[in-house]
Amino acid sequence: MTRASRRLFLVIAAWTGVSASGGAATAMTLASTSFAAHGEIPVEHTCEGADLSPPLAWSDLPAGTRSLALVVDDPDAPDPRAPRTTWVHWVAYAIPPTATGLPAGASGRAMPAGAREGQNDWKRPGWGGPCPPVGRHRYFHTLYALGIGLADAAISTKADLERAIAGHVLAEAVLVGTYEKRGTPAPGR
């Protein structure tokens, strides 16, 4: 299964209650108090605002979860009408399973003890908020419940994280938000 088809499957699975393995879904959830699923991400979490990472909350981790990882990325870059790449906005890992979420602005300031942050596609660690050059983009916040700890892992990028967690993902939860820069022309204009 390609990454794009797996991502589509995970979004559909979240809506229909089917797990990534095809069986009954785990009840793991991911939500934000700043935006609803498929809703608009507030400007305070973007390059046009304070660029604060959004508040996130999760629940119902599967038994055996030893750590959590989080990736926020945009598959619509640079233009949703002709996407060419997936832009990574945040990589966080080694989040303890005792954590139930992250407050607004956690990146770089209020991460749980032991949690680490990798580089985003701006080549800096931590959160880099939505800043689409054109059109309305989708931002996938994907939380991974892992059967391994990553405290000693040398992870810099999303690709590093994907290699480290391969075969160790117990469950995934996806929250999608959208954003379009103010004053950005709509597609077709």
C-alpha positions in Angstrom: 0.0 0.0 0.0 1.4 3.4 -1.0 1.7 6.2 1.6 -1.0 8.1 -0.1 -3.4 5.2 -0.2 -2.6 4.3 3.4 -3.3 7.9 4.5 -6.7 7.8 2.6 -7.4 4.4 4.2 -6.7 5.8 7.7 -8.9 8.8 7.2 -11.7 6.6 5.9 -11.1 4.1 8.8 -11.4 6.9 11.3 -14.8 7.7 9.9 -16.0 4.1 9.6 -14.5 2.4 12.6 -12.2 0.0 10.7 -8.6 -0.4 11.9 -5.5 -0.2 9.7 -5.2 -3.9 9.9 -8.8 -4.3 8.7 -10.2 -5.5 12.1 -12.2 -3.7 14.7 -10.9 -0.3 15.3 -9.0 0.7 18.4 -10.8 3.5 20.2 -7.7 5.8 20.2 -8.8 9.4 19.4 -7.1 12.6 18.6 -8.8 16.0 18.9 -8.1 19.7 19.3 -10.0 22.4 21.2 -8.8 24.9 18.5 -10.4 23.3 15.5 -12.9 20.6 14.6 -12.1 17.6 12.4 -11.8 19.0 8.8 -12.4 22.5 10.2 -10.2 25.6 9.7 -7.1 25.9 11.8 -7.1 29.3 13.7 -4.6 31.9 12.5 -2.8 31.9 15.8 -1.3 28.4 14.8 -0.1 29.7 11.5 2.7 31.8 9.9 0.2 34.7 9.8 -0.3 34.6 13.6 1.8 33.6 16.6 2.8 30.3 14.9 1.9 28.3 18.1 1.5 24.6 17.9 -2.2 23.7 18.4 -3.5 22.1 21.6 -4.1 18.4 21.1 -5.7 15.8 23.3 -5.8 12.0 22.9 -7.4 9.1 24.7 -7.9 5.4 24.7 -4.4 4.3 23.9 -4.1 0.6 23.2 -2.6 -1.8 25.8 1.1 -2.1 25.5 1.7 1.5 24.3 5.3 2.4 25.4 5.5 5.8 23.6 3.8 8.1 21.2 4.9 9.9 18.1 3.2 12.8 16.3 3.6 14.0 12.7 1.8 17.0 11.2 2.1 17.3 7.4 0.5 18.8 4.4 0.0 16.6 1.3 -1.2 19.5 -0.8 2.1 21.4 -1.2 2.7 23.6 -3.0 -0.7 23.9 -4.7 -3.8 21.7 -3.8 -4.7 21.7 -7.6 -1.2 20.2 -8.4 0.4 18.8 -5.3 4.0 17.8 -5.7 5.2 17.0 -2.2 4.1 16.4 1.4 5.4 19.3 3.5 6.3 18.3 7.1 5.3 20.8 9.8 6.1 18.9 13.0 7.8 15.7 14.1 7.5 14.8 17.8 8.4 11.5 19.4 9.3 9.8 22.7 6.1 11.3 24.1 5.3 9.3 27.2 2.1 7.2 27.2 1.1 8.9 30.4 0.6 12.1 28.5 -3.0 12.9 27.5 -2.2 15.7 25.2 -0.2 18.8 24.4 -1.2 22.4 25.3 -1.2 25.2 22.8 2.4 26.4 22.2 3.9 23.1 23.5 6.5 22.9 20.8 9.8 24.0 22.1 8.4 25.1 25.5 5.9 22.7 27.1 6.5 19.2 25.8 6.1 16.4 28.2 9.3 15.3 30.1 11.4 13.1 27.8 9.6 14.1 24.5 11.7 15.2 21.6 11.1 17.1 18.4 12.6 16.5 15.0 13.1 18.9 12.1 10.3 20.2 10.0 10.7 21.0 6.3 12.0 24.5 7.1 15.0 22.6 8.5 14.4 23.7 12.1 13.2 21.7 15.1 9.7 21.8 16.3 6.4 23.3 15.0 6.2 25.3 11.8 2.6 26.3 11.3 0.5 26.3 8.1 1.7 28.8 5.6 0.4 27.7 2.2 1.5 29.6 -0.8 -1.8 29.2 -2.6 -5.2 27.7 -1.9 -6.7 25.8 1.0 -4.5 23.0 2.2 -5.2 20.0 4.5 -3.0 19.4 7.6 -2.9 15.8 8.8 -2.1 15.5 12.5 -1.2 11.8 12.9 -0.6 10.3 16.4 1.1 6.9 16.6 0.8 4.6 19.6 4.0 2.6 19.6 5.0 -0.7 21.2 8.6 0.7 21.6 10.2 3.6 23.4 12.2 6.1 21.4 14.0 7.9 24.1 17.4 6.8 22.8 16.6 7.0 19.1 18.5 9.4 16.8 15.6 10.9 14.9 15.9 14.1 12.9 13.2 13.9 10.2 9.8 12.3 9.4 11.7 9.7 7.3 13.9 8.8 10.3 10.8 8.5 12.4 9.0 6.3 9.8 12.0 3.9 9.7 12.2 3.8 13.5 8.5 3.0 14.1 8.1 0.5 11.2 6.5 -2.6 12.6 5.9 -1.1 16.0 2.7 1.0 15.4 -0.1 -0.3 17.6 -2.7 2.3 16.5 -3.0 5.6 14.7 -5.4 8.5 15.1 -5.7 11.2 12.5 -7.0 14.7 12.9 -7.3 16.9 9.7 -7.5 20.6 9.8 -7.5 23.1 6.9 -6.0 26.5 6.3 -5.8 29.1 3.5 -3.8 32.3 3.9 -5.9 35.4 4.1 -6.1 37.2 0.8 -5.0 34.1 -1.1 -7.1 33.7 -4.3 -9.3 30.6 -4.4 -8.4 28.0 -7.0 -9.6 29.0 -10.4 -9.4 32.7 -9.8 
